[in-house]
């Protein structure tokens, strides 16, 4: 069996919700042994607070949000506030190569699990902290979630229509940007450790990662002194550039035309060659000036087509086009299925469902998803007795004293 690129790497994950656990998930998908740490007193927030739940019944082992972030992992429960629990956590650190966490800055230090303390236990340990605004600075301790960060980064200010309130992006958008940067940073740190034998501390600020995705707007402000504002589905120099209604209930397509050659292709597919030389639409500047009229002409055509038809016919003609897919469409998408991104797994509570593969493919070391998300504490016995060396008596004693939930 082909080893994963992270095969042999051991990760102790003191992280919850999305940003931290998804880093561990992608490492586990590529061979790492990842132990997710939580407790019954303080379970991962995705387990307890975020739908969807199996059959719409909340439960610690019924959460789809937790499931999508934690397949291929092991799960243990350590109540870090219980007497003796920190010593158990320190043993887990000694077992690990990598420690990840996304507590409020300073929490790990207060627990005696900060980077300097971990270095004393294991000098070559790699530790990654990922939180909203980094570990230092005047706002480092501000609490928040993905929607707050999206607004802080500026996404909300440029999303929506100019005559309406700003629109919040769906989901914890900036969290997922932080995942990408966190995984890259960990890979670099592991390579440095392999070459030089050094561990190190990684301070990941999701805020700083998020603003990287607004570079064009930031450059516009820096170079031209112009603040980019909400403009609906319009584009500064593409026309048409919008969503258009298609046949069926709430079915839509997206069309973007950036030059006159693409415009000619769109008109030919629509059977509207007369529009190519129409003075209102003949150039990009003219199309921008008459966008409302242009959108009406295009919508009259798309409304008589399926979104799939518009998508395929325009793509075949070299015109940028797509279809607005709902969540059900994603599971049927032939491109995603061809690349195997949906991996079937089973779970003792949720049953058969799909885990999501990583958004990259390595030719020599392909990812493998063969385990659904863990039930809370399901690997306590294995991790404490096999990995950490506790005897059966010690294990049972820690259960009785509340160290292990």
Beta strands, then each sheet from edge to edge (+ up, - down):
strand 1: 10-14
strand 2: 33-38
strand 3: 74-77
strand 4: 98-101
strand 5: 126-131
strand 6: 201-205
strand 7: 241-245
strand 8: 252-256
strand 9: 320-323
strand 10: 342-345
strand 11: 353-356
sheet 1: 3+ 2+ 1+ 4+ 5+ 6+
sheet 2: 7+ 8- 9+
sheet 3: 10+ 11-
end
